[in-house]
Amino acid sequence: MKQKALKQCEEHATKYAQCATGRTMSVVWQCRKQAKELNECLHQYTNDAVLEEMKREYTLQQDVKGPLRA
């Protein structure tokens, strides 16, 4: 889920990284806008509804493969 979210939000992550480059403490207030945009984007792909959907898809895939054999 995390990898998918980062891929989908790559543009926002790049903007935040560019803003943060060369900064230490000032990144907090200088890059606030970029951080907020990145977090909003990531939240679209990392919330409980998405997790439940991924679990459902995984379960369906396992059902198609059949029971595990010992």
All heavy atoms as TSV, in Angstrom:
chain	resi	resn	atom	element	x	y	z
A	1	MET	N	N	0.832	-1.185	0.000
A	1	MET	CA	C	0.000	0.000	0.000
A	1	MET	C	C	0.880	1.253	0.000
A	1	MET	O	O	0.609	2.196	-0.741
A	1	MET	CB	C	-0.924	-0.021	1.221
A	1	MET	CG	C	-1.854	1.147	1.298
A	1	MET	SD	S	-3.215	1.020	2.484
A	1	MET	CE	C	-2.399	0.773	3.994
A	2	LYS	N	N	1.929	1.228	0.803
A	2	LYS	CA	C	2.815	2.380	0.895
A	2	LYS	C	C	3.511	2.636	-0.437
A	2	LYS	O	O	3.593	3.778	-0.893
A	2	LYS	CB	C	3.852	2.144	1.995
A	2	LYS	CG	C	4.838	3.273	2.163
A	2	LYS	CD	C	5.834	2.948	3.257
A	2	LYS	CE	C	6.904	3.999	3.357
A	2	LYS	NZ	N	7.892	3.666	4.391
A	3	GLN	N	N	3.990	1.583	-1.069
A	3	GLN	CA	C	4.683	1.725	-2.357
A	3	GLN	C	C	3.746	2.282	-3.418
A	3	GLN	O	O	4.135	3.143	-4.210
A	3	GLN	CB	C	5.253	0.388	-2.799
A	3	GLN	CG	C	6.395	-0.076	-1.946
A	3	GLN	CD	C	6.822	-1.495	-2.280
A	3	GLN	OE1	O	6.056	-2.259	-2.861
A	3	GLN	NE2	N	8.030	-1.840	-1.895
A	4	LYS	N	N	2.528	1.794	-3.447
A	4	LYS	CA	C	1.540	2.276	-4.414
A	4	LYS	C	C	1.257	3.755	-4.172
A	4	LYS	O	O	1.190	4.551	-5.112
A	4	LYS	CB	C	0.255	1.465	-4.307
A	4	LYS	CG	C	-0.804	1.877	-5.298
A	4	LYS	CD	C	-2.062	1.035	-5.148
A	4	LYS	CE	C	-3.135	1.506	-6.111
A	4	LYS	NZ	N	-4.371	0.741	-5.947
A	5	ALA	N	N	1.095	4.135	-2.924
A	5	ALA	CA	C	0.810	5.534	-2.586
A	5	ALA	C	C	1.960	6.443	-2.998
A	5	ALA	O	O	1.736	7.506	-3.581
A	5	ALA	CB	C	0.534	5.660	-1.086
A	6	LEU	N	N	3.175	6.021	-2.706
A	6	LEU	CA	C	4.330	6.844	-3.071
A	6	LEU	C	C	4.461	6.987	-4.585
A	6	LEU	O	O	4.821	8.050	-5.081
A	6	LEU	CB	C	5.606	6.265	-2.475
A	6	LEU	CG	C	5.758	6.452	-0.972
A	6	LEU	CD1	C	6.951	5.662	-0.443
A	6	LEU	CD2	C	5.883	7.931	-0.621
A	7	LYS	N	N	4.144	5.928	-5.300
A	7	LYS	CA	C	4.201	5.999	-6.765
A	7	LYS	C	C	3.144	6.969	-7.288
A	7	LYS	O	O	3.414	7.783	-8.172
A	7	LYS	CB	C	4.010	4.616	-7.377
A	7	LYS	CG	C	4.162	4.608	-8.872
A	7	LYS	CD	C	4.086	3.219	-9.440
A	7	LYS	CE	C	4.273	3.305	-10.952
A	7	LYS	NZ	N	4.278	2.007	-11.575
A	8	GLN	N	N	1.939	6.894	-6.753
A	8	GLN	CA	C	0.848	7.760	-7.194
A	8	GLN	C	C	1.110	9.223	-6.842
A	8	GLN	O	O	0.647	10.123	-7.532
A	8	GLN	CB	C	-0.481	7.305	-6.577
A	8	GLN	CG	C	-0.944	5.947	-7.048
A	8	GLN	CD	C	-1.306	5.932	-8.518
A	8	GLN	OE1	O	-1.814	6.896	-9.073
A	8	GLN	NE2	N	-1.022	4.821	-9.169
A	9	CYS	N	N	1.846	9.449	-5.768
A	9	CYS	CA	C	2.091	10.809	-5.278
A	9	CYS	C	C	3.521	11.258	-5.561
A	9	CYS	O	O	4.030	12.176	-4.904
A	9	CYS	CB	C	1.799	10.872	-3.778
A	9	CYS	SG	S	0.102	10.442	-3.371
A	10	GLU	N	N	4.150	10.663	-6.527
A	10	GLU	CA	C	5.553	10.943	-6.822
A	10	GLU	C	C	5.806	12.424	-7.102
A	10	GLU	O	O	6.808	12.987	-6.656
A	10	GLU	CB	C	6.013	10.103	-8.016
A	10	GLU	CG	C	7.479	10.210	-8.313
A	10	GLU	CD	C	7.912	9.264	-9.417
A	10	GLU	OE1	O	7.074	8.530	-9.968
A	10	GLU	OE2	O	9.108	9.277	-9.719
A	11	GLU	N	N	4.899	13.072	-7.811
A	11	GLU	CA	C	5.068	14.496	-8.136
A	11	GLU	C	C	5.113	15.342	-6.863
A	11	GLU	O	O	5.969	16.212	-6.716
A	11	GLU	CB	C	3.933	14.972	-9.034
A	11	GLU	CG	C	4.028	16.425	-9.430
A	11	GLU	CD	C	2.867	16.879	-10.301
A	11	GLU	OE1	O	2.258	16.052	-10.983
A	11	GLU	OE2	O	2.571	18.086	-10.259
A	12	HIS	N	N	4.212	15.069	-5.938
A	12	HIS	CA	C	4.176	15.812	-4.674
A	12	HIS	C	C	5.419	15.523	-3.829
A	12	HIS	O	O	5.960	16.427	-3.191
A	12	HIS	CB	C	2.914	15.479	-3.882
A	12	HIS	CG	C	1.658	15.898	-4.558
A	12	HIS	ND1	N	1.288	17.216	-4.708
A	12	HIS	CD2	C	0.682	15.177	-5.154
A	12	HIS	CE1	C	0.142	17.287	-5.345
A	12	HIS	NE2	N	-0.240	16.046	-5.632
A	13	ALA	N	N	5.852	14.255	-3.835
A	13	ALA	CA	C	7.038	13.882	-3.071
A	13	ALA	C	C	8.281	14.588	-3.620
A	13	ALA	O	O	9.130	15.055	-2.854
A	13	ALA	CB	C	7.230	12.365	-3.105
A	14	THR	N	N	8.354	14.695	-4.931
A	14	THR	CA	C	9.479	15.378	-5.559
A	14	THR	C	C	9.500	16.853	-5.194
A	14	THR	O	O	10.560	17.409	-4.859
A	14	THR	CB	C	9.423	15.208	-7.092
A	14	THR	OG1	O	9.470	13.810	-7.397
A	14	THR	CG2	C	10.568	15.923	-7.776
A	15	LYS	N	N	8.334	17.491	-5.233
A	15	LYS	CA	C	8.252	18.911	-4.866
A	15	LYS	C	C	8.679	19.119	-3.416
A	15	LYS	O	O	9.402	20.069	-3.101
A	15	LYS	CB	C	6.835	19.449	-5.077
A	15	LYS	CG	C	6.465	19.636	-6.524
A	15	LYS	CD	C	5.050	20.167	-6.647
A	15	LYS	CE	C	4.619	20.304	-8.095
A	15	LYS	NZ	N	3.234	20.774	-8.210
A	16	TYR	N	N	8.236	18.234	-2.527
A	16	TYR	CA	C	8.612	18.356	-1.120
A	16	TYR	C	C	10.120	18.151	-0.954
A	16	TYR	O	O	10.783	18.903	-0.233
A	16	TYR	CB	C	7.837	17.351	-0.268
A	16	TYR	CG	C	8.207	17.426	1.186
A	16	TYR	CD1	C	7.801	18.492	1.966
A	16	TYR	CD2	C	8.987	16.436	1.779
A	16	TYR	CE1	C	8.155	18.582	3.308
A	16	TYR	CE2	C	9.342	16.516	3.107
A	16	TYR	CZ	C	8.919	17.587	3.869
A	16	TYR	OH	O	9.282	17.670	5.188
A	17	ALA	N	N	10.667	17.164	-1.633
A	17	ALA	CA	C	12.102	16.888	-1.540
A	17	ALA	C	C	12.919	18.064	-2.054
A	17	ALA	O	O	13.937	18.429	-1.452
A	17	ALA	CB	C	12.441	15.622	-2.314
A	18	GLN	N	N	12.466	18.671	-3.145
A	18	GLN	CA	C	13.179	19.831	-3.685
A	18	GLN	C	C	13.157	20.982	-2.688
A	18	GLN	O	O	14.155	21.681	-2.510
A	18	GLN	CB	C	12.565	20.263	-5.016
A	18	GLN	CG	C	12.858	19.322	-6.151
A	18	GLN	CD	C	12.092	19.664	-7.417
A	18	GLN	OE1	O	11.127	20.430	-7.394
A	18	GLN	NE2	N	12.521	19.089	-8.529
A	19	CYS	N	N	12.022	21.192	-2.050
A	19	CYS	CA	C	11.908	22.261	-1.061
A	19	CYS	C	C	12.804	21.981	0.153
A	19	CYS	O	O	13.445	22.879	0.679
A	19	CYS	CB	C	10.456	22.409	-0.616
A	19	CYS	SG	S	10.210	23.694	0.625
A	20	ALA	N	N	12.854	20.736	0.565
A	20	ALA	CA	C	13.589	20.367	1.776
A	20	ALA	C	C	15.102	20.317	1.582
A	20	ALA	O	O	15.849	20.405	2.562
A	20	ALA	CB	C	13.085	19.019	2.277
A	21	THR	N	N	15.545	20.208	0.344
A	21	THR	CA	C	16.974	20.093	0.074
A	21	THR	C	C	17.734	21.300	0.625
A	21	THR	O	O	17.390	22.446	0.360
A	21	THR	CB	C	17.232	19.964	-1.443
A	21	THR	OG1	O	16.572	18.796	-1.916
A	21	THR	CG2	C	18.713	19.863	-1.748
A	22	GLY	N	N	18.744	21.013	1.416
A	22	GLY	CA	C	19.589	22.055	1.981
A	22	GLY	C	C	19.027	22.722	3.215
A	22	GLY	O	O	19.638	23.642	3.757
A	23	ARG	N	N	17.897	22.286	3.688
A	23	ARG	CA	C	17.284	22.885	4.878
A	23	ARG	C	C	17.396	21.929	6.059
A	23	ARG	O	O	17.488	20.722	5.888
A	23	ARG	CB	C	15.811	23.192	4.637
A	23	ARG	CG	C	15.549	24.167	3.520
A	23	ARG	CD	C	14.037	24.407	3.400
A	23	ARG	NE	N	13.677	25.033	2.153
A	23	ARG	CZ	C	13.707	26.336	1.929
A	23	ARG	NH1	N	14.099	27.167	2.881
A	23	ARG	NH2	N	13.352	26.820	0.760
A	24	THR	N	N	17.340	22.475	7.241
A	24	THR	CA	C	17.276	21.639	8.443
A	24	THR	C	C	15.991	21.981	9.181
A	24	THR	O	O	14.934	21.507	8.815
A	24	THR	CB	C	18.515	21.833	9.330
A	24	THR	OG1	O	18.688	23.229	9.612
A	24	THR	CG2	C	19.763	21.298	8.655
A	25	MET	N	N	16.073	22.845	10.140
A	25	MET	CA	C	14.898	23.211	10.931
A	25	MET	C	C	13.860	23.994	10.126
A	25	MET	O	O	12.669	23.852	10.351
A	25	MET	CB	C	15.321	24.035	12.157
A	25	MET	CG	C	16.188	23.278	13.133
A	25	MET	SD	S	15.303	21.918	13.912
A	25	MET	CE	C	14.204	22.829	14.969
A	26	SER	N	N	14.303	24.793	9.189
A	26	SER	CA	C	13.374	25.651	8.455
A	26	SER	C	C	12.452	24.873	7.521
A	26	SER	O	O	11.466	25.414	7.026
A	26	SER	CB	C	14.125	26.714	7.649
A	26	SER	OG	O	14.890	26.126	6.618
A	27	VAL	N	N	12.751	23.590	7.301
A	27	VAL	CA	C	11.892	22.788	6.430
A	27	VAL	C	C	10.453	22.760	6.962
A	27	VAL	O	O	9.502	22.717	6.186
A	27	VAL	CB	C	12.459	21.357	6.248
A	27	VAL	CG1	C	12.299	20.525	7.496
A	27	VAL	CG2	C	11.801	20.671	5.074
A	28	VAL	N	N	10.314	22.838	8.269
A	28	VAL	CA	C	8.995	22.770	8.896
A	28	VAL	C	C	8.081	23.886	8.412
A	28	VAL	O	O	6.936	23.650	8.049
A	28	VAL	CB	C	9.107	22.806	10.440
A	28	VAL	CG1	C	7.737	22.862	11.082
A	28	VAL	CG2	C	9.898	21.619	10.942
A	29	TRP	N	N	8.569	25.104	8.390
A	29	TRP	CA	C	7.700	26.209	7.965
A	29	TRP	C	C	7.888	26.595	6.499
A	29	TRP	O	O	6.955	27.050	5.866
A	29	TRP	CB	C	7.850	27.423	8.882
A	29	TRP	CG	C	9.230	27.990	8.981
A	29	TRP	CD1	C	9.802	28.900	8.159
A	29	TRP	CD2	C	10.208	27.689	9.968
A	29	TRP	NE1	N	11.079	29.187	8.565
A	29	TRP	CE2	C	11.360	28.444	9.687
A	29	TRP	CE3	C	10.235	26.847	11.073
A	29	TRP	CZ2	C	12.505	28.395	10.456
A	29	TRP	CZ3	C	11.385	26.795	11.837
A	29	TRP	CH2	C	12.493	27.561	11.541
A	30	GLN	N	N	9.058	26.378	5.938
A	30	GLN	CA	C	9.293	26.743	4.550
A	30	GLN	C	C	8.602	25.786	3.564
A	30	GLN	O	O	8.241	26.189	2.466
A	30	GLN	CB	C	10.796	26.769	4.241
A	30	GLN	CG	C	11.541	27.879	4.926
A	30	GLN	CD	C	11.181	29.253	4.367
A	30	GLN	OE1	O	10.815	29.399	3.220
A	30	GLN	NE2	N	11.282	30.253	5.220
A	31	CYS	N	N	8.435	24.542	3.969
A	31	CYS	CA	C	7.869	23.533	3.064
A	31	CYS	C	C	6.508	23.035	3.544
A	31	CYS	O	O	6.059	21.950	3.172
A	31	CYS	CB	C	8.845	22.358	2.939
A	31	CYS	SG	S	10.478	22.849	2.359
A	32	ARG	N	N	5.851	23.836	4.354
A	32	ARG	CA	C	4.560	23.436	4.916
A	32	ARG	C	C	3.538	23.124	3.826
A	32	ARG	O	O	2.818	22.131	3.888
A	32	ARG	CB	C	4.036	24.529	5.838
A	32	ARG	CG	C	2.743	24.134	6.544
A	32	ARG	CD	C	2.348	25.146	7.573
A	32	ARG	NE	N	3.309	25.036	8.673
A	32	ARG	CZ	C	3.629	26.022	9.495
A	32	ARG	NH1	N	3.078	27.204	9.352
A	32	ARG	NH2	N	4.484	25.840	10.463
A	33	LYS	N	N	3.473	23.970	2.794
A	33	LYS	CA	C	2.508	23.770	1.707
A	33	LYS	C	C	2.768	22.451	0.982
A	33	LYS	O	O	1.852	21.665	0.752
A	33	LYS	CB	C	2.580	24.934	0.720
A	33	LYS	CG	C	1.643	24.785	-0.455
A	33	LYS	CD	C	1.812	25.912	-1.452
A	33	LYS	CE	C	0.931	25.655	-2.664
A	33	LYS	NZ	N	1.512	26.192	-3.879
A	34	GLN	N	N	4.027	22.184	0.647
A	34	GLN	CA	C	4.379	20.960	-0.065
A	34	GLN	C	C	4.105	19.723	0.794
A	34	GLN	O	O	3.629	18.700	0.289
A	34	GLN	CB	C	5.850	20.983	-0.491
A	34	GLN	CG	C	6.164	22.005	-1.543
A	34	GLN	CD	C	6.475	23.389	-0.979
A	34	GLN	OE1	O	6.240	23.692	0.190
A	34	GLN	NE2	N	7.014	24.258	-1.826
A	35	ALA	N	N	4.396	19.831	2.091
A	35	ALA	CA	C	4.148	18.715	2.999
A	35	ALA	C	C	2.656	18.426	3.099
A	35	ALA	O	O	2.243	17.258	3.093
A	35	ALA	CB	C	4.718	19.015	4.380
A	36	LYS	N	N	1.850	19.466	3.178
A	36	LYS	CA	C	0.404	19.282	3.260
A	36	LYS	C	C	-0.139	18.628	1.993
A	36	LYS	O	O	-0.951	17.706	2.063
A	36	LYS	CB	C	-0.280	20.637	3.488
A	36	LYS	CG	C	-1.778	20.519	3.648
A	36	LYS	CD	C	-2.424	21.866	3.902
A	36	LYS	CE	C	-3.931	21.680	4.013
A	36	LYS	NZ	N	-4.634	22.937	4.087
A	37	GLU	N	N	0.326	19.083	0.836
A	37	GLU	CA	C	-0.125	18.501	-0.429
A	37	GLU	C	C	0.282	17.031	-0.523
A	37	GLU	O	O	-0.509	16.183	-0.962
A	37	GLU	CB	C	0.452	19.283	-1.611
A	37	GLU	CG	C	-0.147	20.663	-1.755
A	37	GLU	CD	C	0.559	21.511	-2.801
A	37	GLU	OE1	O	1.626	21.096	-3.315
A	37	GLU	OE2	O	0.042	22.605	-3.099
A	38	LEU	N	N	1.490	16.719	-0.107
A	38	LEU	CA	C	1.957	15.334	-0.127
A	38	LEU	C	C	1.122	14.470	0.808
A	38	LEU	O	O	0.676	13.381	0.434
A	38	LEU	CB	C	3.437	15.260	0.253
A	38	LEU	CG	C	4.035	13.858	0.366
A	38	LEU	CD1	C	3.886	13.079	-0.927
A	38	LEU	CD2	C	5.500	13.949	0.792
A	39	ASN	N	N	0.880	14.942	2.015
A	39	ASN	CA	C	0.082	14.174	2.975
A	39	ASN	C	C	-1.342	13.959	2.491
A	39	ASN	O	O	-1.904	12.872	2.664
A	39	ASN	CB	C	0.088	14.853	4.344
A	39	ASN	CG	C	1.392	14.648	5.068
A	39	ASN	OD1	O	2.059	13.639	4.886
A	39	ASN	ND2	N	1.772	15.610	5.881
A	40	GLU	N	N	-1.937	14.967	1.876
A	40	GLU	CA	C	-3.294	14.816	1.351
A	40	GLU	C	C	-3.330	13.769	0.243
A	40	GLU	O	O	-4.256	12.953	0.166
A	40	GLU	CB	C	-3.828	16.154	0.848
A	40	GLU	CG	C	-4.167	17.119	1.966
A	40	GLU	CD	C	-4.517	18.517	1.478
A	40	GLU	OE1	O	-4.372	18.802	0.265
A	40	GLU	OE2	O	-4.934	19.336	2.321
A	41	CYS	N	N	-2.327	13.807	-0.622
A	41	CYS	CA	C	-2.252	12.821	-1.689
A	41	CYS	C	C	-2.068	11.413	-1.120
A	41	CYS	O	O	-2.780	10.478	-1.500
A	41	CYS	CB	C	-1.115	13.169	-2.654
A	41	CYS	SG	S	-0.977	12.035	-4.057
A	42	LEU	N	N	-1.127	11.261	-0.209
A	42	LEU	CA	C	-0.855	9.948	0.375
A	42	LEU	C	C	-2.079	9.386	1.089
A	42	LEU	O	O	-2.336	8.178	1.033
A	42	LEU	CB	C	0.326	10.036	1.345
A	42	LEU	CG	C	1.692	10.259	0.709
A	42	LEU	CD1	C	2.732	10.522	1.786
A	42	LEU	CD2	C	2.095	9.093	-0.167
A	43	HIS	N	N	-2.837	10.245	1.732
A	43	HIS	CA	C	-4.019	9.782	2.466
A	43	HIS	C	C	-5.050	9.140	1.539
A	43	HIS	O	O	-5.774	8.232	1.949
A	43	HIS	CB	C	-4.655	10.924	3.261
A	43	HIS	CG	C	-5.828	10.479	4.063
A	43	HIS	ND1	N	-5.705	9.644	5.150
A	43	HIS	CD2	C	-7.153	10.725	3.920
A	43	HIS	CE1	C	-6.908	9.407	5.639
A	43	HIS	NE2	N	-7.798	10.047	4.910
A	44	GLN	N	N	-5.104	9.584	0.299
A	44	GLN	CA	C	-6.039	8.988	-0.663
A	44	GLN	C	C	-5.754	7.505	-0.879
A	44	GLN	O	O	-6.655	6.741	-1.200
A	44	GLN	CB	C	-5.924	9.688	-2.018
A	44	GLN	CG	C	-6.358	11.121	-2.034
A	44	GLN	CD	C	-6.130	11.714	-3.408
A	44	GLN	OE1	O	-6.548	11.151	-4.416
A	44	GLN	NE2	N	-5.441	12.846	-3.448
A	45	TYR	N	N	-4.495	7.110	-0.726
A	45	TYR	CA	C	-4.076	5.748	-1.012
A	45	TYR	C	C	-3.697	4.948	0.221
A	45	TYR	O	O	-3.317	3.784	0.109
A	45	TYR	CB	C	-2.878	5.775	-1.984
A	45	TYR	CG	C	-3.194	6.520	-3.247
A	45	TYR	CD1	C	-2.767	7.836	-3.438
A	45	TYR	CD2	C	-3.941	5.926	-4.251
A	45	TYR	CE1	C	-3.068	8.528	-4.591
A	45	TYR	CE2	C	-4.255	6.616	-5.412
A	45	TYR	CZ	C	-3.810	7.909	-5.574
A	45	TYR	OH	O	-4.125	8.597	-6.718
A	46	THR	N	N	-3.791	5.561	1.404
A	46	THR	CA	C	-3.395	4.870	2.638
A	46	THR	C	C	-4.432	5.076	3.737
A	46	THR	O	O	-4.106	5.484	4.841
A	46	THR	CB	C	-2.021	5.360	3.143
A	46	THR	OG1	O	-2.080	6.782	3.335
A	46	THR	CG2	C	-0.911	5.030	2.178
A	47	ASN	N	N	-5.664	4.789	3.437
A	47	ASN	CA	C	-6.701	4.907	4.462
A	47	ASN	C	C	-7.339	3.541	4.698
A	47	ASN	O	O	-7.027	2.565	4.012
A	47	ASN	CB	C	-7.739	5.972	4.080
A	47	ASN	CG	C	-8.403	5.672	2.756
A	47	ASN	OD1	O	-8.876	4.566	2.533
A	47	ASN	ND2	N	-8.434	6.654	1.870
A	48	ASP	N	N	-8.217	3.458	5.658
A	48	ASP	CA	C	-8.830	2.182	6.026
A	48	ASP	C	C	-9.625	1.560	4.884
A	48	ASP	O	O	-9.607	0.341	4.702
A	48	ASP	CB	C	-9.741	2.359	7.246
A	48	ASP	CG	C	-8.958	2.619	8.518
A	48	ASP	OD1	O	-7.750	2.295	8.547
A	48	ASP	OD2	O	-9.540	3.157	9.476
A	49	ALA	N	N	-10.301	2.376	4.091
A	49	ALA	CA	C	-11.094	1.850	2.975
A	49	ALA	C	C	-10.192	1.182	1.940
A	49	ALA	O	O	-10.509	0.099	1.426
A	49	ALA	CB	C	-11.915	2.963	2.331
A	50	VAL	N	N	-9.078	1.796	1.653
A	50	VAL	CA	C	-8.128	1.220	0.691
A	50	VAL	C	C	-7.554	-0.079	1.244
A	50	VAL	O	O	-7.435	-1.081	0.520
A	50	VAL	CB	C	-6.996	2.224	0.367
A	50	VAL	CG1	C	-5.927	1.585	-0.502
A	50	VAL	CG2	C	-7.560	3.462	-0.308
A	51	LEU	N	N	-7.205	-0.096	2.512
A	51	LEU	CA	C	-6.668	-1.300	3.138
A	51	LEU	C	C	-7.672	-2.442	3.064
A	51	LEU	O	O	-7.317	-3.568	2.713
A	51	LEU	CB	C	-6.280	-1.023	4.585
A	51	LEU	CG	C	-5.731	-2.214	5.368
A	51	LEU	CD1	C	-4.472	-2.770	4.706
A	51	LEU	CD2	C	-5.455	-1.825	6.806
A	52	GLU	N	N	-8.916	-2.169	3.373
A	52	GLU	CA	C	-9.951	-3.205	3.316
A	52	GLU	C	C	-10.122	-3.734	1.897
A	52	GLU	O	O	-10.303	-4.940	1.694
A	52	GLU	CB	C	-11.279	-2.679	3.872
A	52	GLU	CG	C	-11.267	-2.442	5.363
A	52	GLU	CD	C	-10.898	-3.683	6.163
A	52	GLU	OE1	O	-11.381	-4.792	5.842
A	52	GLU	OE2	O	-10.107	-3.546	7.114
A	53	GLU	N	N	-10.064	-2.861	0.911
A	53	GLU	CA	C	-10.181	-3.284	-0.479
A	53	GLU	C	C	-8.999	-4.173	-0.873
A	53	GLU	O	O	-9.177	-5.185	-1.553
A	53	GLU	CB	C	-10.265	-2.066	-1.411
A	53	GLU	CG	C	-10.352	-2.404	-2.874
A	53	GLU	CD	C	-11.586	-3.200	-3.266
A	53	GLU	OE1	O	-12.601	-3.159	-2.546
A	53	GLU	OE2	O	-11.535	-3.871	-4.308
A	54	MET	N	N	-7.811	-3.810	-0.441
A	54	MET	CA	C	-6.625	-4.626	-0.742
A	54	MET	C	C	-6.727	-5.996	-0.074
A	54	MET	O	O	-6.356	-7.013	-0.670
A	54	MET	CB	C	-5.359	-3.900	-0.304
A	54	MET	CG	C	-5.052	-2.679	-1.148
A	54	MET	SD	S	-3.565	-1.820	-0.630
A	54	MET	CE	C	-2.346	-2.837	-1.482
A	55	LYS	N	N	-7.244	-6.033	1.144
A	55	LYS	CA	C	-7.440	-7.315	1.830
A	55	LYS	C	C	-8.444	-8.176	1.075
A	55	LYS	O	O	-8.241	-9.381	0.912
A	55	LYS	CB	C	-7.940	-7.084	3.260
A	55	LYS	CG	C	-6.906	-6.578	4.210
A	55	LYS	CD	C	-7.545	-6.389	5.582
A	55	LYS	CE	C	-6.621	-5.819	6.598
A	55	LYS	NZ	N	-7.288	-5.613	7.905
A	56	ARG	N	N	-9.526	-7.541	0.624
A	56	ARG	CA	C	-10.558	-8.269	-0.115
A	56	ARG	C	C	-9.989	-8.854	-1.405
A	56	ARG	O	O	-10.215	-10.020	-1.727
A	56	ARG	CB	C	-11.742	-7.347	-0.431
A	56	ARG	CG	C	-12.951	-8.065	-1.020
A	56	ARG	CD	C	-14.063	-7.104	-1.386
A	56	ARG	NE	N	-13.719	-6.262	-2.522
A	56	ARG	CZ	C	-13.693	-6.684	-3.805
A	56	ARG	NH1	N	-13.982	-7.927	-4.097
A	56	ARG	NH2	N	-13.378	-5.859	-4.769
A	57	GLU	N	N	-9.221	-8.053	-2.140
A	57	GLU	CA	C	-8.614	-8.522	-3.384
A	57	GLU	C	C	-7.642	-9.669	-3.119
A	57	GLU	O	O	-7.617	-10.645	-3.868
A	57	GLU	CB	C	-7.898	-7.368	-4.086
A	57	GLU	CG	C	-8.838	-6.357	-4.695
A	57	GLU	CD	C	-8.109	-5.167	-5.302
A	57	GLU	OE1	O	-6.860	-5.218	-5.439
A	57	GLU	OE2	O	-8.782	-4.177	-5.631
A	58	TYR	N	N	-6.866	-9.549	-2.057
A	58	TYR	CA	C	-5.917	-10.602	-1.713
A	58	TYR	C	C	-6.658	-11.894	-1.386
A	58	TYR	O	O	-6.273	-12.970	-1.845
A	58	TYR	CB	C	-5.050	-10.166	-0.527
A	58	TYR	CG	C	-4.091	-11.241	-0.073
A	58	TYR	CD1	C	-2.910	-11.462	-0.772
A	58	TYR	CD2	C	-4.366	-12.022	1.042
A	58	TYR	CE1	C	-2.028	-12.460	-0.370
A	58	TYR	CE2	C	-3.492	-13.019	1.449
A	58	TYR	CZ	C	-2.330	-13.231	0.739
A	58	TYR	OH	O	-1.468	-14.217	1.141
A	59	THR	N	N	-7.720	-11.788	-0.617
A	59	THR	CA	C	-8.505	-12.959	-0.249
A	59	THR	C	C	-9.094	-13.619	-1.488
A	59	THR	O	O	-9.070	-14.850	-1.620
A	59	THR	CB	C	-9.632	-12.572	0.732
A	59	THR	OG1	O	-9.034	-11.957	1.875
A	59	THR	CG2	C	-10.436	-13.772	1.159
A	60	LEU	N	N	-9.608	-12.822	-2.405
A	60	LEU	CA	C	-10.159	-13.377	-3.647
A	60	LEU	C	C	-9.080	-14.093	-4.452
A	60	LEU	O	O	-9.324	-15.162	-5.015
A	60	LEU	CB	C	-10.792	-12.279	-4.491
A	60	LEU	CG	C	-12.096	-11.692	-3.952
A	60	LEU	CD1	C	-12.540	-10.500	-4.806
A	60	LEU	CD2	C	-13.182	-12.749	-3.907
A	61	GLN	N	N	-7.888	-13.526	-4.509
A	61	GLN	CA	C	-6.785	-14.165	-5.231
A	61	GLN	C	C	-6.419	-15.497	-4.588
A	61	GLN	O	O	-6.137	-16.473	-5.285
A	61	GLN	CB	C	-5.562	-13.257	-5.260
A	61	GLN	CG	C	-5.717	-12.052	-6.147
A	61	GLN	CD	C	-4.530	-11.096	-6.034
A	61	GLN	OE1	O	-3.585	-11.339	-5.280
A	61	GLN	NE2	N	-4.581	-10.004	-6.770
A	62	GLN	N	N	-6.413	-15.541	-3.260
A	62	GLN	CA	C	-6.083	-16.777	-2.559
A	62	GLN	C	C	-7.155	-17.830	-2.787
A	62	GLN	O	O	-6.847	-19.013	-2.920
A	62	GLN	CB	C	-5.887	-16.516	-1.063
A	62	GLN	CG	C	-4.710	-15.620	-0.748
A	62	GLN	CD	C	-3.410	-16.124	-1.346
A	62	GLN	OE1	O	-3.027	-17.275	-1.160
A	62	GLN	NE2	N	-2.731	-15.264	-2.088
A	63	ASP	N	N	-8.425	-17.413	-2.851
A	63	ASP	CA	C	-9.516	-18.353	-3.101
A	63	ASP	C	C	-9.399	-18.967	-4.491
A	63	ASP	O	O	-9.686	-20.154	-4.680
A	63	ASP	CB	C	-10.873	-17.660	-2.947
A	63	ASP	CG	C	-11.204	-17.332	-1.502
A	63	ASP	OD1	O	-10.528	-17.868	-0.595
A	63	ASP	OD2	O	-12.139	-16.529	-1.284
A	64	VAL	N	N	-8.963	-18.168	-5.455
A	64	VAL	CA	C	-8.802	-18.666	-6.825
A	64	VAL	C	C	-7.672	-19.680	-6.892
A	64	VAL	O	O	-7.754	-20.677	-7.608
A	64	VAL	CB	C	-8.532	-17.483	-7.803
A	64	VAL	CG1	C	-8.124	-17.982	-9.158
A	64	VAL	CG2	C	-9.766	-16.605	-7.899
A	65	LYS	N	N	-6.625	-19.481	-6.128
A	65	LYS	CA	C	-5.481	-20.396	-6.127
A	65	LYS	C	C	-5.832	-21.737	-5.497
A	65	LYS	O	O	-5.198	-22.742	-5.775
A	65	LYS	CB	C	-4.300	-19.780	-5.365
A	65	LYS	CG	C	-3.659	-18.636	-6.100
A	65	LYS	CD	C	-2.492	-18.095	-5.297
A	65	LYS	CE	C	-1.857	-16.901	-5.989
A	65	LYS	NZ	N	-0.744	-16.346	-5.191
A	66	GLY	N	N	-6.830	-21.738	-4.656
A	66	GLY	CA	C	-7.235	-22.983	-3.995
A	66	GLY	C	C	-6.611	-23.125	-2.623
A	66	GLY	O	O	-5.749	-22.335	-2.233
A	67	PRO	N	N	-7.013	-24.157	-1.896
A	67	PRO	CA	C	-6.505	-24.366	-0.538
A	67	PRO	C	C	-5.022	-24.750	-0.567
A	67	PRO	O	O	-4.541	-25.359	-1.524
A	67	PRO	CB	C	-7.365	-25.493	0.013
A	67	PRO	CG	C	-7.855	-26.209	-1.194
A	67	PRO	CD	C	-7.966	-25.181	-2.286
A	68	LEU	N	N	-4.338	-24.394	0.498
A	68	LEU	CA	C	-2.933	-24.751	0.636
A	68	LEU	C	C	-2.838	-26.254	0.921
A	68	LEU	O	O	-3.669	-26.829	1.628
A	68	LEU	CB	C	-2.278	-23.980	1.780
A	68	LEU	CG	C	-2.156	-22.477	1.569
A	68	LEU	CD1	C	-1.596	-21.847	2.845
A	68	LEU	CD2	C	-1.238	-22.171	0.405
A	69	ARG	N	N	-1.808	-26.859	0.391
A	69	ARG	CA	C	-1.613	-28.308	0.620
A	69	ARG	C	C	-0.464	-28.496	1.594
A	69	ARG	O	O	0.564	-27.861	1.484
A	69	ARG	CB	C	-1.326	-29.015	-0.685
A	69	ARG	CG	C	-2.504	-28.904	-1.625
A	69	ARG	CD	C	-2.252	-29.614	-2.894
A	69	ARG	NE	N	-3.409	-29.347	-3.775
A	69	ARG	CZ	C	-3.523	-29.838	-4.944
A	69	ARG	NH1	N	-2.587	-30.592	-5.452
A	69	ARG	NH2	N	-4.583	-29.570	-5.679
A	70	ALA	N	N	-0.645	-29.413	2.510
A	70	ALA	CA	C	0.394	-29.666	3.511
A	70	ALA	C	C	1.319	-30.764	3.062
A	70	ALA	O	O	1.094	-31.550	2.255
A	70	ALA	CB	C	-0.245	-30.035	4.835
